[in-house]
Amino acid sequence: VGKVTAVMAAVGVAVLAAGKAAFDASKKVTDLVNELNDLSVRSGVSAKTIQGLRQALLSSGQSAEGLNEILGAISGQFAQLGTEGSAVEKKFQSFGVAVRDTNGDLRSNNDILLDSIKLLQGISDSSDRSRASVALFGEAGAKLNQALAAGDFEKFLSRTRTNMPGSANRKVTGSGTSSSIVGKKPEAKTNTRR
């Protein structure tokens, strides 16, 4: 009886340990999904793109915490796009990145970022790429440039395991001053380019 009790106790401990490990793993996944969704909502960049950026950062030897700095800088730049003809809009246009669609409406933060990444990865000279990245995204552009040097960003995107809902396709309503989502111009403005 003593041996059976000891075996049952050992099995019980093993089952509890396995259950705790499964719970901890599930919690980590849930926390990551929640973090990606929160970053997506705050930045207007899709969770899939954020996951790709995270993988690029890690592949380049940087910590995942750099993602917050990059997304913060991107959000800061994109927030200024609500003002038609802003210096930020002109800066992106000078690099050939369209911030408005053919109707004059702002494109999504996600689309602008992906076009910017494609532009940066198309610059073969590392010094020119570094300067362009910093010119577009400020000091955080250096971290972005290092992350993009880790490989083809399209491959990082294709490795993402989830396509979580983000806010990249929502439209701005009301005052149009939200820094986390872009869309139609505020109604008070008129588009003189139509």
N, C-alpha and C positions, 0 to 999 in steps of 0.2 A: 504494500500500500504506500509506503514511503517513497519508493521509486516512481510509482505512478503519479503521486502528488507532485514530486519534483519535476517530472516530465511535463505534466499539465501546467505547472507554474512557468516552466521555461517556454512552453508553447504560448502561453498567455502573454508573457513578456515580449516574445518575438512578434506576436500579432499586434500588440499595442505599439511596438516600435515601428513596424511596417505601416500601421495606420497613421502614426504621427508623421512619418516620412512622406507618405502620400499626401497628407493634409498640408505639410510644409511646401511640398512641390506645387500643389494646386494653388496655394496662397501666393507663391512667387509668380506663377503664371498670371493669376488674377491681378496682382499688383502691377505687373508689367503691362497688361492690357489696359488697366485703368490709367496708368501713367501715359501710355501712348495716346489714349483717347483724350486725356486732359491736355496734353501738348498739342494735339490736333485742334482741339477747340480753341485754345489760346492763340495759336499761330495761324490758323486757316490753312494749314498744310495737312494733307491726308496722312492718316496713320501709316499707310503703306510706305509713303515717301519718308516719313520719320523713321520707320523701321530700317529702311535702306540706308539712311544717314547714320543711324546708330551702328549698323553693321560696318559701314565704311569707316567710321571713327575707330571702332574696335580693331578692324583690320589694319589700320594705320598706326596702331600702338597707342592711341589716345584713349582716355577713359570716356565712358558713356556720359559722364556728367558734362562734358563739353557740348553735348547736344543742346542743353538748356541755353548756353551762351550763344550758340549759333542761331537757334530759333528765336531767341530774344532779339538779336541783331536784325534778323530777317523781318521779324514782326515790326520792329522799329522803323525799318526802311519802308516796308509795305504800308504802314499806317499813314505815311506821308503821301501815298499815291492817291488818296481821296481828293486832293486838291489838284485839279487839272492844270497841267503845265508846271507842276512843282519841279524843284531842282532834282529830286529823286527820279521823277518820271523822265526828265531830260537825260539824266545819267544812264538809266537803263536803255533808253532809246539810242544813246550814243554808242552803246555796245551791241545794238541790233536786237534787243529784247523788247518785244511789244508788251506793253502793260495794259493796253486797251484793245478790244476786239474791233471788228469792222463797223460796228454800230456806235463806237465811242464809249462803250461800257467797260469798266475795269474787268480784267480777266481774274481768275481765281489766284490766290497766293500760291497754291500748289502748282498751277500751270506756269506762272512766272518763275518760280523757283526751279522747276524742271528745265525750262528753257535756259535759265542762267547756268545750271549745272552742265547742260549740253554744250553751251557756249564755252564754259571754262575748260571742259574736258577736250574741246576741239583745239585749244591753244597748245601747240607742241612745245614751245619754249617755256621752261619752268619759271623763269624770272617774269616773263610777260604774263603767264597764268597767275602767278602770285600777286603781281600788281593789279591785275584785273579783278581778282577775287577780293582783295582789300578795298579797291575802289568801289566795288558794288556793295559789299557787306561790312565795311569797316574792319576793326581789329579781328572780329570773329571770322572774317573772310580767310585769315591765315589758317585757322583750324579747319575750316571747310576745305581749303585748298589741300591741306595735308591729308584730309580724309579722302578727297577725290583722287589723290595720287595713289591710293591703295588699290585702284582698279577701276574697271568700267562700271559706272554707277547703275547702268541697266541690269548688270548681273546681280548687283546687290538688291535691286528691286525685285528681280525674278526669284530671289531666294527668300523673300518675305513669306511667312507662313500664314498670315492672316490678312484679309482685306477688310479691315474694320471701318465702320462708318466714321467719317470725318466731317468737318464743316467746310471743306474746300469748295463745295458746289452751292452753298447757300448764298443768297443775295443780301446785300445790305439794304435795310429799310430805314425809314425815318431820317435821322440826320446824316447817316452814312459815315460816321466818325469811328466806328468800331475798328480796332486794330487787329482783330482776330479773323475777320472775314471781309472779303471784298466782293463787290458786285456792281450794281448799277450806281451811276453817279447820283448824288443828292438831287432831288427834284428842283431845288432852288437854282441850280446852275443850268445854263443852256450850253449845248454843244455847238460851237461855232464852226466845227469842221464838217458838219453834215451837208 
